[in-house]
Amino acid sequence: MNRFRTLPLLAAITASAACARLPGVSSTGASIPVGVALSTNRVDHVVAVGGNAEGAQGTTVGFAVSVAPRPWIELSGRSASGRLTSENARANRDIAEVEAGLSFLVLPWLAATVGAQARRYTGALASQRWLALRTGAEARLDLANGARGVIRASVLPKVTVDGLASPSLAYGGGTGIELSRKRLFASLLYSVDRFDFPASVEGKRVEQLSTLMLQAGWRFGR
């Protein structure tokens, strides 16, 4: 099976299973917490080759689901799509991405994270598929009145890109704030991923994708 199709399928299965458990009860009699959310995202994609940079910006909309079968572990899935536009009309492109992740607490305020993601850029002339594995850590700092600060850092040890050699270095980070009021939750998160590719005859290639995400959702279960 095509690997790009496999990740969306896994995310869909995860989301379907989570939704199927919304009214359900675990074997111990306690319902499993499930969160569903919608997001709007401001995306900035910059490609620099040999010192010449070209950027494209746009807004995507997305859907996310999370399931916490235990207080110290959480499964999550996310998808988003939209349109990025550039000053050079030929560089305009659609973006679609899907991600599945697992986080587990190693300390009350620190979680280890692993995940996989797929992304596709589709332009007038061609499309390009990205597949990546991600591992990292997330600090969760309790603030006042149900707010929580979040700081993330990650590396992407395996990245494949259609038509390009794999990046020699790929890493990311992010920060933001999350709010919770009973079953309602919302967050404002900024994240950035950077990909450094091996030098070629065209020069050094660097790509950066930054996202400002505003998300709101509802939590079911206990």
N, C-alpha and C positions, 0 to 999 in steps of 0.2 A: 504493500500500500504506500502511496506517495506520502512522504513524511510531513509535508505541509498540510495535507488533509487529515493526518492522524491527530495532530494537536487540537484543531477545532473540534474533531469528533470526541476526543477525551474531555474537552471542556464542556461540550454539550451533554455528554453522559453525566458528568459531575453535577451540572446545573439541574438536569432532569431528576437525578437521584435526590438532590437537596430539596427540590420543590416537592417531590413525592413524599418527603418526610415532614413537610410543614405541619400537618395535623397529626403526625404519627407520634408514637411513644416508644422510647427505648425499652430494652429488656428489663431495666431497673425501674421502669415506671416514670422516668423523667424525660421530657421531650428534649431533643437535641437542638441547641441554638443554631439558627440559620439566618443569615442576613442577605438581603437582596437590595441592590442599589443601582441608581442611574447616575451617569456622570457626563459633564461637559468638559472638554479638554482643549486647552490652547497649546498647539504643537509648533515647534520651530525646528526645522531640519536643515542643517548646514553641511555642505560637502566642499572640502578644500583639496585641490589637487595642484601640486607644485606651487603653492602659495596663492593660487587664485581660488577665492571662495564664492560659492553661490548658495543662497538660502531660499527656503520656501516655508511659508507659514500658513496656518489654517486652524480650523476648529473641527474636532471630532466629537462624536457622542458614543457612549458606551454603556454596557451593562456588566454588573459584577455580582457574584454570589460567593458566600463563605459559609463553611460548616465547621463547627467546633465539637467533635465527638467527645473530647476531653477538655478540661479547663486549661491544659498546657499544650494543646495541639490544635492547629487550624488548617483546613484545606480551603483553597480559594481558586476562583476562575474569573477571568476578565476578558472582555472583547471590546473593540472600539473601531470605528471607521469614519472617514471623512475625506476632505479635499484640501490639498496644500497648493498654494499659488505662489508664483515667483514673478519678479520683474521681467524675466525671460519667459514668455508664454510657452515655449517649447519645454520648459522645465516643470510646468504644472504637472501634478500627479495626485492620484488617489492613494490613500494609505488605509490598510486594514491590518489589524493585529489581534492576536489572541494569546493569552498567557494562563498557565496553570502553576500553582505554587503550594508549598507546604512550609509552615513555620511551627516551631516548637520552642517553648521556654526553657532556657538553660539557667536563668536567674529570674526572679520576679519582674525585673525591668528589662531583661535582655532576651531576645529571641534569635535563634539561628534559622536561616531561610534557604530553601532550595527551590528551583523552579525551571520551567522550560517555556520558551516563547517562540512564536512565529510571526513574521511581519511580511507584508507584500506592498511594494510600491508599483503602481501601474500608471504609465505615462502614455503619451501619444505614440511613441516609437517602440517602446518595449516595457516589460515588467521585470521586476527583480524580487526574488524571494530571499528572506533571511530566516535562519533557524539558529537558536542559541540556547545554551544551558546557563543558568545563573546560580550562584551561591553567595551567601553573605550573612549579614547580621543587622538587627533592627533594635535600637534602643527605644523604649517606651517609658516616657517620663510623666508621671501623674502631676497635673497642675490643679488649679482651683476650679470648683463648680463643674465637675464632670469633664473637664478638658484634659487632653493628653498630648504632649509633644512627642514627635516621632523624628528620629534621625536614622537614615539607612545608608549602608555602604555595601557594595557587592563587586564581585569580579565575574566575568563571563569566560569560563575556561575553554568553551567550545563554541565557535561561531562559524557558520557556513553561509556564503553569499553567492548567489548566482553570478557567474561571469567574473568573479574576483577571487584572488587568493584570500585565505582566512586572515583576519586581523592578527597582527603580532601581539597586540595588547588591547584588551577590552575591559572596561570597568564602568561603574556607575555609582550614583549617590542621590540622596534626596532628603528633604526635610519638610515638616509641615505640622499641622495641628488637627486633632480629631475631637469632636464634641459628641456627647451622648446625653440624651434626655429620655429616660425610660427606654422605650423600644425604638425611638427615633435616633438616628445617628447621622452625622455629616462630617466632612473632612475637606481641608484645603491642603494639597500636597504639591510640591515642586520636585521634579526628578530630572536627572540628566544622565545620558549614556554617551560614552565616547569610544570610538573605534579607531585605532592606529593601524594602518596597513603597511606591509613591507614596501620599501621604495621600489619604483619601477622606472621605465624610461620616461614616463610622464612626470615623474617627481613623486614626492611623498604624498600619500592620500590619507586624509583624516575626515571622519564623519562624526557628527554630533547630533543627537536627538534630545531635545528638552521638552518637557510637558508640565503645564500647570493644570492640575486636575481639581475640579470642584465636584464633590460627590455627596449625594444624600440618599438615605435608604431607611429600611424598616427591618427590625430584628424580630424573628419569630422564635418560639420555644422559651425555655427557661431564661 
